[in-house]
Amino acid sequence: MTHIDLNKFPTVEKVHGFLKYDPFTEFPSLANLGDISERIYGCTRFVFEKADKKYPNWSENANLRAFLNEFSSLNEMLKKSSQPLLRKISIEKIDYPILHFLKLLRNVNFHIKSITGGNTSFQATIINKTTNKRVGEEITITLYFITNCDFTLFQNANDIRHYELVDIQKTIEWVDAKQKEHGIYYVFEAALRQYCKLIDSTVANKKYNAYRS
């Protein structure tokens, strides 16, 4: 049975920036990992990719599939890494619930059932995070979310039998609540940042051990 720790959900920021998340700025060491670096870039490429105005729903769904594919490929590169410590942080060997959610979601969306997407709009205030002061007028923000994000979507996933169903149910509920508040791509961004932080700390630990030896 695969164990996931429900205390290890990532933090989804309450204040969002307009610039696309760049993990290589936050964690410079990630730029030197070859195929792993390329997959990390691939994930960032499809987070918040602009929708096609002519076919908005299709393009949003395609961007979501592309992100999941790159995220799955990132996991495969870690599993095949020449560095033993990196192989130990493939999704199958760690207990971060959001990462297992993405793994299951990719399996479902590619092999079993398409995700149904929708949009929600709300008014937002622009804040200068340096001065903490309001900038200009309110703007309308439109966010994409998965409308059928429930256990029914996942019940036929190939690997669902390896989990405690109550843990998967609680993970789905957490994701659904967060996506309805922030949009699914901010949840994906938080998951990517959590995984990048783990990869970065693993690389740093490897360098420290090499220095000690």
N, C-alpha and C positions, 0 to 999 in steps of 0.2 A: 504494500500500500504506500502511495506517495504522500508524504506529509507536507502540508503547507502551514505557515505560521501567520495567523490572522492579525498578528501585531506588527506585521512588516509591510503594510500598505505604504505606498509612497505619499509624499506630501504634494497635494495639488494646490499651487499658489492661488491665493484669493485675488491678488492684483496681477494682471497679465500685461506683458509688454507687447509691442507691435512688431518687434524684431524677431525673426525666426531663431529658435534655440540653436546655439552652436556649442556642442560638447567639446570641440577641440580648443575652444577658448577657455572653457572652465577646466578642462582636463587635458593639457597639452600633450601628455605622454600617450594619449590615445591615437595621435597622428602617426605613430611609429610602429604600428602593429600589422602592417601589410593588409591582407584580406579582411582582417577584423576591422581595421580602420575604414576600408571601403564600404563594408556593410553598415557600419555606424553612420557614415555619410549618407548611404542609401536610405536609412530610416529617416534622417532629418530632411531628406529631399522630398518626402511625401507627407510629412506632417505639415498641415496648413497649406498644402498645395492649392492654388486657386482653382475653383470649379469652372468648368466650361459653361459659359452663359447660355449656349444653345442647348446643351444636354447636362444640366446641373446635377441631377440625381445620378445619372450614369457615371459622370466624372467623379463625383464624391465617392461613390461605391468603388470605382476603379482605384482611386487614391488610397482608400482604406485597404484594399487587397494588396496594393503595391507595398504599403508600409508593413503589413503583416508578413508578406513574402520576404522582405529585406530583414525583418526582425527574426524570422525563422532561419534565414541564411546566416545571420550573425551567430545564432546559437550553434549552427552546424560548424562554423569556423572555429568557435571556441572548443567544441568537442574534438575537433581534429588538430588542435593547436599542438605545436612541438613543445610547448611549455606546459609541464604537468599541472602547475597551479591554475592556469587558465582552463585546462580541461575540467578541473574540479568545480568550476562555476558555470558549467552548462546548466540550462534550466532544469534538467532532470535531476541534478545533484544538489540543488538549493531549494529553499522553502519560501521564496517570495511569491505571494499569491497572485499579484498582478501579472507576473511573468508567465505563470502557469495559465492564467486566463487568456493571455495573448496566444500562447501555444495552442490551446484548445480552440480558440476563435479562428485561428488560421486553418486548422484542420476542418472545422465545420464549414467555413466559408468557401474553401477550395473544393471540398469533396462531397459535401452533403447538402447544404442549403445556403442560398444567397442571403446576405444580410439585408434587412429592410432599413433604409435610411430616411431621416426626416430632418427638418430644420426648425429652430426656435430663434426668435428675435427678441431683443430687449434693449432698453436704453442704458447707456454706460457713460460714466463721467471720466474724462481724461485727467489723470493726476501726474504731475512731475514728481517722480520717486525721489529725486534729490532734495527738492524743497518741500515736498508733500503738499503742494498747492494745486488747486484746480486750474486746468488749462483749457480755455475755450468753452464751447457749448457741448451739451450732451450729444452723443452720436448713437446710431443704431448698430448694434452688433448682431450678426446672424451666425449661429453655430450649428454644426452638423452633429447629429446623434443617432444611435442605433435604436430604432423604435421597437424592435423585437428582442431586446436584451433581457431575456429571461431564461429560466432553466430549460424550457421546451426547446430553445434554440440549440442547447448543448447536449441534450439527453442521448443523442446518437453519435456523439463524437467517439472516435476510435479509442481514445485513452481515458474516457470518463470513468471506466471501471476501476482504474488505478487510484481513484481518490475517494475520500469520505464525502458522500454527497452533500452532507450538511455544510462542509467547508466550501465546496464549490458554490452552493446556493448563497452562502454569505458573501462570497467573493463577487458573484454576479450582482447581488443587491448593492454592494459597495460601489461597484463600477457604474451601475445604473443611476444611483443617487448622484454620484460625482459628474457623470456625463450630462445629466439634466440640469445641473447647476453651472457647469463650465463648458460643455461640449466634449465630444469623445476625443478630439485631437489634443486637448489639454491633458486628458487622462493618459493618452499615449505618450505625450511629451514627458509627463511625470514618470512613467514607466521606463522610458528610454534613459532619462537622467539617473534614475535609481540603478539601472543596469550599468551605465557608464561609470558611475561612482564606484560600484563594486569592482568593475574591471580595472579601473585606475588604482584602487587600493591594493588589488592583487598584484598588479605590475610593480607598484611601489614596494610591496612586501618582498617580491622576488629580488628586486635590486638591493634591498636591505640585507637579505640573506646572503646574496652574492658578495656584498661588501664585508660582511662578518666572516665569511669563509676565506 
